[in-house]
Amino acid sequence: MSKIEVDQIIPQSGTNLQIGEAGDSLTFQNSVIPNSALANGQITINGVSVSLGGSATIPTETQPVISSFTPTVIDADVGGTITITGQNFASIPKVELQRANGAFQSATSVTFTSATTISFTTGTAGLTNGQNVRILVTNPDGNAARSSSDLVVSDGPVFVTTSLANGEANVSYSANVDVTADSATTIALNSGSSLPSGISLGSTSNVSGTTYRAVLSGTLPAAGSETTYNFTLKATDAQSQVTTQALSITAEVGINNSGGFC
């Protein structure tokens, strides 16, 4: 076996160096290239430099988690404030609404309460009745989470009836109260309010399309002078959206309720 010892082998021309012929087997006694011989002796993982052959503790990325949010329904014509509960929120995250077509609408404002609670306010921009959205929360480090359920976008009930006709004291009275809504709606007396004695509110019926109606009926109380009765009704739709309407009935005093003639 022949042995050649040299310090350096340089190509005669160009930059390619060939050792042996095709089909030859080459054996190198030292097959390990030391790290010091490499142009770059380290790599970077998640911002941490690690020397080749060395070790380091690599920080794990913390993903935010959306557990729930409330309310779960928002009025497209109003907007509102949504509170999100979850985990690993960082101050202050970016909150966006993602529509079905993939478009995003940023929240008007975001409030960081804690790592488990944030809230955001959105206007009407980007909200369309019937087009639900998902909520995307992105921490300042870029880690993000998307809600697993939709934020329902639905117009709340609207009172078509905003005033009532006058009636006569101690005389029968009837008036329709109409509401338009996108889903089944119930009209009721608002908490803390009361109707005139002798007047009741009937059950709600869907009279046509998106119109729902309840009827006020009965006999107005006897009175010695014109009397106005104020009360508030509420309309609640299938998404638990509530709209209130202040109304009043004025009971006028007719000849049957006035003093006699001499």
Secondary structure, DSSP 8 states (H G I E B T S, - for coil): ------S----SSSS----S-TT-----S-----GGGSS--EEEETTEEEETT-----------EEEEEE-SEEBTTTBEEEEEEEE---SS-EEEEE-TTS-EEE-SEEEEEETTEEEEEE-STT-BTTB-BEEEEE-TTS-EEE-SS-BEE----EES------EETTSEEEEEEEEE-SS--EEEE-TT----TTEEE---EEEETTEEEEEEEEE----SS-EEEEEEEEEE-TT--EEEEEEEEEEE--TTTS----
